[in-house]
């Protein structure tokens, strides 16, 4: 069977959004894909270090894309950074001067982005960014709002992974649940949105499943296994 690379979101995909609890049966299903010779790589809005640590304990490929594509971690102290945290900090300070409700979220330290609580109208903040030509972009992972350097997203980060592994997008299958996963859907050969995704997100994927979070991952992998068996 030709090796596939699974690009997998974390929050809302193998965890419950907000709780951070890992769906253990979904994790076992992912390990099974590794045993079959495929690679599972976490691609998250969380820190790439968190994703890397999860991969170590999960028994998946020891590499992770974090910060919505801004950082790739492939060893305990090995990182590749694609964004400018300084630009994101300056943008946050400007946004906060216009929207006092905007505040940082207490998260694992970031190397390329600023993470905000979901306490304000993100569309208002996006307009501020656009009107003032700030070199950043905002996105909503459902877990938090993120300020990233312009042009940085999960697909951009995963392109670096593909170079490192010498694979093409024809080998990539992406699974996720939020708008931050949409760029990854578009660059993957096949993509699956989970049942907890908004309709606008489901419409961007190759297909969607009814199961939510970890249950949806298991359902998605069952579909992929069936699809691969026919190839």
C-alpha positions in Angstrom: 0.0 0.0 0.0 1.4 3.4 -1.0 2.3 5.5 2.1 0.0 8.3 3.0 0.7 11.3 5.2 -2.2 12.2 7.6 -2.3 15.9 8.5 -4.4 16.0 11.7 -5.7 18.9 13.7 -5.8 18.5 17.5 -8.4 20.7 19.3 -11.9 19.7 18.3 -10.5 16.8 16.3 -8.9 14.4 18.6 -9.9 16.4 21.7 -13.0 18.1 22.9 -12.7 21.9 22.3 -12.0 23.6 25.6 -11.4 20.5 27.6 -8.3 19.3 25.9 -9.0 15.6 26.7 -7.6 13.2 24.2 -10.0 10.7 22.6 -8.0 7.5 23.4 -9.8 5.3 20.8 -9.1 7.8 18.1 -5.4 7.9 19.2 -5.3 4.1 18.9 -6.8 4.3 15.4 -4.0 6.8 14.5 -1.3 4.5 15.8 -2.8 1.7 13.8 -2.4 3.8 10.6 1.3 4.2 11.6 1.7 0.5 12.1 0.3 0.1 8.5 3.2 2.2 7.3 1.5 5.6 7.0 2.6 8.8 8.8 0.4 10.8 11.2 1.5 14.4 11.8 -0.3 16.9 14.1 -1.1 20.3 12.5 -2.5 22.6 15.1 -3.2 26.0 16.4 -1.5 24.9 19.6 2.3 25.3 20.0 4.3 23.1 17.8 6.1 21.9 21.0 2.8 20.7 22.4 2.1 18.9 19.1 5.6 17.3 19.1 5.2 16.1 22.8 1.8 14.6 21.9 3.4 12.8 19.0 6.0 11.3 21.3 3.5 10.0 23.8 1.0 9.0 21.1 3.4 6.9 19.1 2.9 8.9 15.9 5.5 10.5 13.6 7.7 12.8 15.7 7.1 16.0 13.9 4.4 18.7 14.4 3.2 21.9 12.8 1.9 24.4 15.3 0.8 28.0 15.7 -1.4 27.5 12.6 1.6 26.9 10.4 4.0 29.4 11.9 6.3 26.8 13.6 7.4 23.3 12.8 9.0 21.2 15.6 10.9 18.0 14.6 13.1 17.4 17.7 13.3 18.5 21.4 15.1 21.7 20.3 14.7 21.6 16.6 12.3 24.2 15.1 11.6 25.9 11.8 9.9 29.3 12.2 7.8 30.9 9.4 6.2 33.9 11.1 7.3 37.1 12.9 6.0 37.2 16.5 7.1 40.9 16.7 4.7 41.8 13.9 1.9 39.9 15.7 2.6 41.6 19.1 2.5 45.1 17.4 -0.7 44.2 15.7 -2.3 43.0 18.9 -1.3 46.2 20.7 -3.0 48.2 17.9 -6.1 46.0 17.9 -6.4 46.3 21.7 -6.3 50.1 21.4 -9.4 49.9 19.2 -11.1 46.9 20.9 -10.4 47.0 24.7 -12.1 43.6 25.1 -9.2 41.9 23.2 -6.9 40.1 25.6 -4.3 37.4 25.3 -5.1 33.8 26.1 -3.0 32.0 28.7 -1.4 29.3 26.5 1.9 27.4 26.1 4.5 29.9 24.9 4.4 30.8 21.2 7.3 31.5 18.9 5.5 33.1 16.0 2.0 34.1 16.9 -0.3 35.8 19.5 -3.3 33.9 20.8 -6.4 35.7 22.0 -9.4 34.9 24.1 -12.6 34.6 22.0 -14.1 37.7 23.8 -14.7 40.1 20.9 -15.9 40.4 17.3 -13.1 38.9 15.2 -14.6 40.4 12.0 -14.2 43.9 13.5 -10.6 43.1 14.3 -10.1 41.7 10.8 -11.4 45.0 9.3 -9.0 47.0 11.5 -6.1 44.9 10.2 -7.2 45.4 6.6 -7.9 49.1 6.9 -4.5 49.7 8.5 -2.6 47.4 6.2 -1.1 45.5 9.1 1.2 42.6 8.0 -0.8 40.0 9.9 -4.0 37.9 9.6 -6.6 36.7 12.1 -8.3 33.3 12.3 -10.7 31.5 14.6 -9.8 27.9 15.6 -12.8 27.7 17.9 -10.2 27.1 20.7 -9.0 30.7 20.4 -8.4 33.7 18.0 -5.0 33.7 16.5 -2.8 36.5 15.1 -0.3 35.2 12.5 2.0 36.8 10.0 0.3 37.4 6.7 0.6 34.3 4.4 1.2 31.9 7.3 -1.4 29.1 7.6 -1.5 25.4 8.2 -0.9 24.6 4.5 2.2 26.9 4.4 3.6 25.1 7.4 2.8 21.7 6.0 4.5 22.5 2.8 7.8 22.6 4.8 7.0 19.2 6.2 6.4 17.8 2.7 9.8 19.1 1.7 11.4 17.5 4.7 9.8 14.2 4.0 10.1 14.4 0.2 6.4 13.9 -0.5 3.8 15.6 -2.6 0.3 16.8 -1.8 -0.9 13.7 -3.6 0.2 11.8 -0.6 -1.6 14.0 2.0 -4.9 13.3 3.7 -6.1 16.1 6.0 -8.6 15.9 8.9 -9.9 18.8 10.9 -12.9 20.8 12.2 -12.3 24.6 11.9 -11.7 27.4 9.5 -8.0 27.2 10.3 -8.0 23.7 8.7 -9.4 25.0 5.3 -6.1 25.9 3.8 -4.9 22.4 4.6 -8.0 20.9 3.0 -7.3 22.8 -0.2 -3.7 21.6 -0.5 -4.3 18.0 0.4 -5.2 15.3 -2.1 -8.2 14.3 0.1 -9.7 16.1 3.1 -12.3 15.2 5.7 -14.3 17.7 7.9 -15.7 16.3 11.2 -19.3 16.5 12.3 -18.6 19.4 14.7 -17.4 21.6 11.8 -19.4 24.6 10.7 -21.1 24.1 7.3 -18.8 26.6 5.7 -15.9 24.4 6.7 -17.5 21.2 5.6 -18.1 22.7 2.2 -14.4 23.2 1.7 -13.5 19.6 2.4 -13.6 16.6 0.0 -16.1 15.0 2.3 -17.5 15.3 5.9 -18.5 12.7 8.4 -21.3 12.8 11.0 -19.2 11.9 14.0 -17.8 14.7 16.2 -14.2 15.1 17.4 -12.6 11.7 18.2 -15.6 9.7 17.1 -15.4 11.5 13.8 -11.7 10.8 13.4 -12.4 7.1 13.8 -15.2 7.3 11.2 -12.9 9.3 8.9 -10.1 6.7 9.2 -12.6 3.9 8.5 -13.6 5.7 5.3 -10.0 6.2 4.3 -9.1 2.6 4.9 -12.0 1.5 2.7 -10.9 4.0 0.0 -7.3 2.9 0.1 -8.3 -0.8 -0.1 -9.9 0.0 -3.5 -6.8 1.7 -4.9 
